[in-house]
């Protein structure tokens, strides 16, 4: 049973006061009043989880602008010209008198699947360095091929030089 159903049942069916139910279940009184209003208006549908998605996006680009961005991208790539977001922003400002941010153009082109993003930053996990807690816990081994020379400077035998590294930090 959901907490919303418990709270509504406690207030409506059992007739307990809102401040008592709020203290017992550890919820805000304003939320209980909101649930009660929703229950009175919708009935059992008030117990269903609601979407948190906004009803509108007032700052979203209009569909006509999105079409112009995608059309410019296709036109510029078809002509073999630079079709990056800065170039598209310039064309929109000069030809259509539209001011669109470079970031919005990049997101629009990426969302349309016209570019494959290639981040230049390393992921943060790449900077994590393993370090052993105890001496001799972790050894790293490396070998190097090396050709020795004889006393008369003629090429000699090939050897492998092994290097062992204990990755325990030195005491401070």
C-alpha positions in Angstrom: 0.0 0.0 0.0 1.4 3.4 -0.9 2.0 6.1 1.6 -0.6 8.3 -0.2 -3.3 5.7 0.3 -2.4 5.3 4.0 -2.5 9.0 4.6 -5.9 9.4 2.8 -7.3 6.4 4.6 -6.2 7.7 7.9 -7.8 11.1 7.3 -11.0 10.2 5.4 -11.9 6.8 6.7 -10.6 6.9 10.3 -11.3 10.6 10.7 -8.0 11.4 12.3 -6.9 15.1 12.2 -4.4 16.2 9.6 -1.7 17.4 12.0 -1.7 14.0 13.8 -1.4 12.0 10.5 1.3 14.4 9.4 3.3 13.6 12.6 2.7 9.9 12.5 3.7 9.4 8.9 6.4 12.1 8.7 4.9 14.0 5.8 4.1 17.7 5.4 0.5 18.8 6.1 0.5 20.7 2.8 1.0 17.4 1.0 -1.9 15.8 2.9 -4.2 18.7 1.9 -3.0 18.3 -1.7 -3.8 14.6 -1.6 -7.2 15.2 -0.1 -8.1 17.8 -2.8 -6.9 15.4 -5.5 -8.9 12.4 -3.9 -12.1 14.5 -3.7 -11.7 15.5 -7.4 -10.5 12.3 -8.9 -11.4 9.5 -6.6 -9.0 6.4 -6.6 -7.0 7.8 -9.5 -5.4 10.2 -7.0 -3.3 7.3 -5.7 -1.6 6.7 -9.1 1.9 8.1 -9.5 2.0 11.3 -11.6 4.5 12.3 -14.2 6.9 15.0 -13.2 7.5 16.1 -16.8 6.7 19.8 -17.4 3.5 20.5 -19.3 5.3 22.9 -21.6 8.7 24.1 -22.5 8.5 27.8 -23.2 12.2 28.2 -24.1 12.2 25.3 -26.6 13.1 26.2 -30.2 10.0 26.5 -32.5 9.7 23.6 -34.9 10.2 26.0 -37.9 13.6 27.0 -36.5 14.5 23.4 -36.0 13.6 22.6 -39.6 15.7 25.6 -40.8 18.7 24.4 -38.7 18.5 20.9 -40.1 17.9 22.2 -43.7 21.0 24.5 -43.4 23.1 21.6 -42.1 22.1 19.4 -45.1 22.6 22.3 -47.5 26.0 23.2 -46.2 27.3 19.6 -46.1 25.9 19.0 -49.6 28.0 21.9 -50.8 31.1 20.6 -49.0 31.2 23.6 -46.7 31.7 23.8 -43.0 28.4 22.9 -41.3 29.3 23.4 -37.7 27.0 25.1 -35.2 28.9 28.5 -35.5 28.5 28.5 -39.3 24.8 27.6 -39.0 24.3 30.4 -36.4 25.9 32.9 -38.8 23.7 31.8 -41.7 20.5 32.0 -39.5 21.5 35.5 -38.3 22.4 36.7 -41.8 19.7 35.1 -44.0 16.8 34.6 -41.6 17.4 37.3 -38.9 17.3 34.6 -36.2 19.5 34.6 -33.1 20.0 31.0 -31.9 22.7 30.0 -29.5 25.5 27.7 -30.7 24.7 25.3 -27.9 21.0 25.1 -29.0 22.1 24.4 -32.6 24.5 21.7 -31.5 21.8 20.0 -29.4 19.3 20.2 -32.3 21.8 18.7 -34.8 22.8 16.0 -32.3 19.2 15.2 -31.5 18.5 14.8 -35.2 21.3 12.3 -35.5 23.3 14.3 -38.0 26.6 14.3 -35.9 28.3 11.8 -33.7 29.6 13.5 -30.6 33.3 12.9 -29.9 34.2 14.3 -26.5 37.7 15.6 -26.1 37.7 15.3 -22.3 38.8 12.1 -20.6 36.2 10.5 -18.4 36.8 11.1 -14.7 37.4 7.4 -14.2 40.5 7.6 -16.3 42.2 9.8 -13.6 41.7 7.2 -10.9 45.1 5.6 -10.0 45.3 2.3 -8.3 47.6 2.4 -5.3 48.3 -0.6 -3.1 47.6 -0.3 0.6 50.3 -2.7 1.8 53.9 -3.3 0.5 54.1 -6.2 -1.9 50.4 -6.2 -2.4 50.6 -5.3 -6.1 53.5 -5.6 -8.3 53.8 -4.4 -11.9 56.1 -6.2 -14.2 57.6 -4.8 -17.4 60.1 -6.2 -19.8 62.2 -4.5 -22.5 64.0 -6.1 -25.4 67.6 -5.0 -25.6 70.5 -6.0 -27.9 73.9 -6.2 -26.2 77.1 -5.4 -28.1 80.4 -7.2 -27.7 83.7 -5.6 -26.9 84.5 -5.1 -30.6 81.2 -3.2 -31.1 79.6 -6.0 -33.1 76.0 -6.9 -32.4 75.7 -9.4 -29.6 72.9 -11.3 -28.0 69.3 -10.2 -27.5 68.3 -10.0 -23.9 65.1 -9.1 -22.0 65.4 -6.7 -19.1 62.7 -7.3 -16.4 61.6 -4.4 -14.2 59.5 -4.9 -11.1 57.6 -2.0 -9.6 56.0 -2.2 -6.2 53.1 0.3 -6.3 53.1 1.1 -2.6 53.6 4.8 -1.8 56.7 5.7 0.1 56.2 6.7 3.7 55.9 10.4 4.3 
